Amino acid sequence: MDSIGGAAPTANSSFDAFEVLRNEGRAGLESAMAREVNERVARAVPRDQVMADLLSHIRELTAEHVALRNSYNTLVRVVFEECLKDGGTWNAARAFRQGDVTTYGGRPWVCQRANTGSRPGSNDDWRMMEKSEWRR
């Protein structure tokens, strides 16, 4: 079994923090780390070594979290820039295509079907975007 961060297990490391975090969440990880400290203290591992190992594990977990967050932000940006086409402010004379995004009434709307003159919110040609969709 890999130790924390995917490195090979050492004499001082007996659990896989990523696996615990994936299966049991943050509370499970905190409990597992507390058990790890208690087990090392019982084996008379020097306190400085226990703390150094735990700090190393926390740094690795933090780096993994940052990498995942950056990947998510990149994906959201690509979706907005490549998949959703900015249609500007809604105008009844403009022809909109499926996937175009426009603003109407101060809110963003996504065109569900190509149309001209169909006011957002008046039928199924438009879907109002959720707040989480338009945050960058």
Secondary structure, DSSP 8 states (H G I E B T S, - for coil): ---GGG----TT--S-HHHHHHHHHHHHHHHHHHHHHHHHHHTT--HHHHHHHHHHHHHHHHHHHHHHHHHHHHHHHHIIIIISEEEEE--TTSEE-TTEEEEETTEEEEESS-EES--TTSSTTEEE--HHHH--
